[in-house]
Amino acid sequence: MTNPVMQTIDLTGASYSAAMFGMVATAILLLIGTAWVRDGWKVPVTLCGLAALVGAGALFEARTVWLSTSQVPLVYHYVGWIISMPLQVIALFFFAKQVGPVSAALFWRFLVVSVLMVLFRYLGEAGFVHATLAFLIGVVFWLYILGELFFGQMEDAVTKSLNRPVIRGYFWLRLIVTIGWAIYPLANFIISFSGHIDTGGMSIVYNLADFLNRMAFGLIILTSAVLATKGASDE
């Protein structure tokens, strides 16, 4: 007798497992990597490690629900995002702070805006706030973060530093926040305005996006920090 379980192709469950294990591996590598960098660089690297760890926990919870019910409550995606995305944005702040002056006010603006960005997307998708209003507010907050990255204090701090590893790393990090993070407002738009119900496909997209948006993001910061540390020690 054939085992029906062995014949089942659960791509959604597999994507949760792959993303979760990838997050765990990334978190361990980043936390170990704090020993490879100077003291100032430990903060952004550790923040990215914590973001990956939180993401792994949220994926584990969502995967458990999916395997039990074949449904993913909306809240499980946002539980991870509302913690990990602000951690990543703050990691960007401390990344730039290592090579140039950035104000404490920017830190608090980043923290508040990144939390509200995720919160309003959730409120809109869950129906607590008018979908159009929540979508627009979420997009405005995301565009504010991009504005700071491209035209604000952080851009000035990084470009004026003439630190090549940091400039290269900042380029890729900014690209991830621009292109990689675009998946979230795009999916928010599809779910809010087309009546789409996630039967697993959207979760696969989110889980695959995590390899770029959270794992690669953290590894770029670690690589930049290691190269900047090596460059400082060679001088």
C-alpha positions as CSV (number, residue, x, y, z in Angstrom):
1,M,0.0,0.0,0.0
2,T,1.4,3.4,-0.9
3,N,1.7,6.0,1.7
4,P,-0.5,9.1,0.7
5,V,1.7,11.3,2.8
6,M,4.7,10.5,0.6
7,Q,2.7,11.3,-2.5
8,T,1.7,14.8,-1.3
9,I,3.6,17.7,-2.7
10,D,3.2,20.5,-0.2
11,L,5.1,23.4,-1.7
12,T,3.7,25.9,0.9
13,G,4.8,23.7,3.8
14,A,8.2,23.2,2.2
15,S,8.6,26.9,1.7
16,Y,7.9,27.5,5.4
17,S,10.4,24.9,6.3
18,A,13.1,26.2,4.0
19,A,12.6,29.8,5.1
20,M,12.5,28.8,8.8
21,F,15.7,26.8,8.6
22,G,17.4,29.5,6.5
23,M,16.4,32.1,9.2
24,V,17.9,29.9,12.0
25,A,21.1,29.4,10.1
26,T,21.4,33.1,9.3
27,A,20.7,34.1,12.9
28,I,23.4,31.8,14.2
29,L,25.9,33.0,11.7
30,L,25.2,36.7,12.4
31,L,25.4,36.2,16.2
32,I,28.7,34.3,15.8
33,G,29.8,37.0,13.4
34,T,29.7,39.7,16.0
35,A,33.0,38.3,17.2
36,W,34.6,39.1,13.8
37,V,33.8,42.8,13.8
38,R,34.8,45.9,15.8
39,D,32.6,47.0,18.7
40,G,30.7,49.6,16.8
41,W,29.7,47.1,14.1
42,K,28.3,44.6,16.6
43,V,25.1,46.5,17.0
44,P,23.8,46.4,13.4
45,V,25.0,42.8,13.0
46,T,23.2,41.7,16.2
47,L,20.0,43.5,15.3
48,C,19.9,41.6,12.0
49,G,20.6,38.4,13.9
50,L,17.6,39.1,16.2
51,A,15.4,40.0,13.2
52,A,16.3,36.6,11.6
53,L,15.6,34.8,14.9
54,V,12.2,36.5,15.3
55,G,11.4,35.6,11.7
56,A,12.3,32.0,12.4
57,G,9.9,31.9,15.4
58,A,7.1,33.5,13.4
59,L,7.6,31.0,10.5
60,F,7.6,28.1,12.9
61,E,4.2,29.2,14.3
62,A,2.8,29.8,10.8
63,R,4.1,26.4,9.6
64,T,2.5,24.6,12.5
65,V,-0.9,26.2,11.7
66,W,-0.5,25.4,8.0
67,L,0.3,21.7,8.6
68,S,-2.6,21.4,11.0
69,T,-5.3,23.3,9.1
70,S,-3.9,24.1,5.6
71,Q,-4.7,27.7,6.4
72,V,-2.5,30.6,7.5
73,P,-4.1,33.2,9.7
74,L,-3.1,36.7,8.4
75,V,-1.7,37.7,11.8
76,Y,1.2,35.2,11.6
77,H,2.9,37.0,8.8
78,Y,2.6,40.3,10.7
79,V,3.8,39.0,14.0
80,G,7.2,38.5,12.5
81,W,7.2,41.6,10.4
82,I,6.2,44.1,13.1
83,I,9.3,43.2,15.1
84,S,11.9,42.2,12.4
85,M,11.3,45.0,10.0
86,P,11.9,47.8,12.6
87,L,15.0,45.9,13.8
88,Q,16.3,45.9,10.2
89,V,15.6,49.6,9.7
90,I,17.3,50.4,13.0
91,A,20.2,48.2,11.9
92,L,20.5,50.5,8.8
93,F,20.7,53.5,11.1
94,F,23.6,52.0,13.1
95,F,25.2,50.8,9.9
96,A,25.4,54.4,8.7
97,K,26.3,55.7,12.1
98,Q,29.6,53.8,12.0
99,V,31.0,55.9,9.2
100,G,29.3,59.3,9.7
101,P,27.1,61.5,11.8
102,V,23.3,60.7,12.0
103,S,21.0,62.3,14.5
104,A,19.2,60.6,17.3
105,A,16.0,62.1,16.1
106,L,16.3,60.0,12.9
107,F,16.6,56.8,15.1
108,W,13.2,57.6,16.7
109,R,11.6,58.5,13.4
110,F,12.8,55.3,11.8
111,L,11.5,53.2,14.8
112,V,8.1,54.8,14.8
113,V,7.6,54.9,11.0
114,S,8.7,51.3,10.5
115,V,6.3,50.0,13.2
116,L,3.4,52.0,11.9
117,M,4.2,50.9,8.3
118,V,3.6,47.3,9.2
119,L,0.8,48.0,11.7
120,F,-1.4,49.9,9.1
121,R,-0.9,47.2,6.5
122,Y,-2.2,44.7,9.0
123,L,-5.1,46.8,10.1
124,G,-6.1,47.3,6.4
125,E,-5.9,43.7,5.5
126,A,-7.7,42.6,8.7
127,G,-10.5,45.1,8.0
128,F,-10.0,47.2,11.1
129,V,-9.2,50.3,9.0
130,H,-10.5,51.2,5.6
131,A,-8.3,49.2,3.1
132,T,-7.5,52.2,0.8
133,L,-6.5,54.5,3.7
134,A,-4.4,51.8,5.4
135,F,-2.7,50.9,2.1
136,L,-1.8,54.6,1.3
137,I,-0.5,55.2,4.8
138,G,1.7,52.1,4.7
139,V,3.1,53.1,1.3
140,V,3.8,56.7,2.6
141,F,5.8,55.3,5.5
142,W,7.7,53.0,3.2
143,L,8.5,55.9,0.9
144,Y,9.6,58.0,3.8
145,I,12.2,55.3,4.7
146,L,13.4,55.2,1.1
147,G,13.6,59.0,1.1
148,E,15.9,58.9,4.1
149,L,18.0,56.1,2.5
150,F,18.4,57.9,-0.8
151,F,18.4,61.6,0.1
152,G,18.7,62.0,3.9
153,Q,21.4,62.0,6.5
154,M,22.3,58.3,6.0
155,E,23.1,58.9,2.4
156,D,25.4,61.8,3.2
157,A,27.1,59.9,6.0
158,V,27.9,56.8,3.9
159,T,28.9,58.6,0.6
160,K,31.1,61.1,2.4
161,S,32.9,58.3,4.3
162,L,34.8,57.1,1.3
163,N,34.7,53.6,2.9
164,R,34.3,51.3,-0.1
165,P,33.0,48.2,1.7
166,V,30.4,50.3,3.4
167,I,29.4,52.2,0.3
168,R,29.0,48.9,-1.7
169,G,27.0,47.3,1.2
170,Y,24.8,50.3,1.5
171,F,24.0,50.2,-2.2
172,W,22.8,46.6,-1.9
173,L,20.9,47.2,1.3
174,R,19.1,50.1,-0.2
175,L,18.3,48.0,-3.3
176,I,16.7,45.3,-1.1
177,V,14.5,47.9,0.8
178,T,13.5,49.4,-2.6
179,I,12.8,46.3,-4.7
180,G,12.6,43.4,-2.2
181,W,10.4,45.2,0.3
182,A,8.1,46.2,-2.6
183,I,6.5,42.7,-2.4
184,Y,4.7,43.7,0.8
185,P,2.7,46.7,-0.5
186,L,2.1,44.9,-3.7
187,A,0.7,41.9,-1.9
188,N,-1.2,44.2,0.4
189,F,-2.8,45.8,-2.7
190,I,-3.7,42.5,-4.2
191,I,-5.3,41.1,-1.0
192,S,-7.1,44.4,0.0
193,F,-8.5,45.3,-3.4
194,S,-9.0,42.0,-5.3
195,G,-10.5,40.0,-2.6
196,H,-7.7,37.4,-2.9
197,I,-7.7,34.8,-0.2
198,D,-4.3,33.2,0.5
199,T,-4.6,29.5,-0.1
200,G,-0.8,29.0,0.1
201,G,0.5,30.8,-3.0
202,M,1.0,34.2,-1.4
203,S,2.7,32.5,1.6
204,I,5.2,30.8,-0.8
205,V,6.0,34.3,-2.3
206,Y,6.5,35.7,1.2
207,N,8.7,32.8,2.3
208,L,10.9,33.0,-0.8
209,A,11.2,36.8,-0.4
210,D,12.6,36.2,3.1
211,F,15.8,34.8,1.6
212,L,16.5,38.2,0.1
213,N,14.7,40.6,2.5
214,R,15.9,39.2,5.8
215,M,18.7,36.6,5.2
216,A,20.7,38.4,2.4
217,F,20.0,41.7,4.2
218,G,21.7,40.5,7.3
219,L,24.6,38.8,5.5
220,I,25.3,42.0,3.6
221,I,25.6,44.0,6.8
222,L,27.9,41.3,8.3
223,T,30.1,41.2,5.2
224,S,30.4,45.0,5.1
225,A,31.2,45.1,8.8
226,V,33.9,42.4,8.5
227,L,35.5,44.2,5.5
228,A,35.3,47.6,7.2
229,T,37.0,46.0,10.3
230,K,39.7,44.4,8.2
231,G,40.3,47.7,6.4
232,A,40.6,49.6,9.7
233,S,43.1,47.0,11.1
234,D,45.2,47.2,7.9
235,E,45.6,51.0,8.2
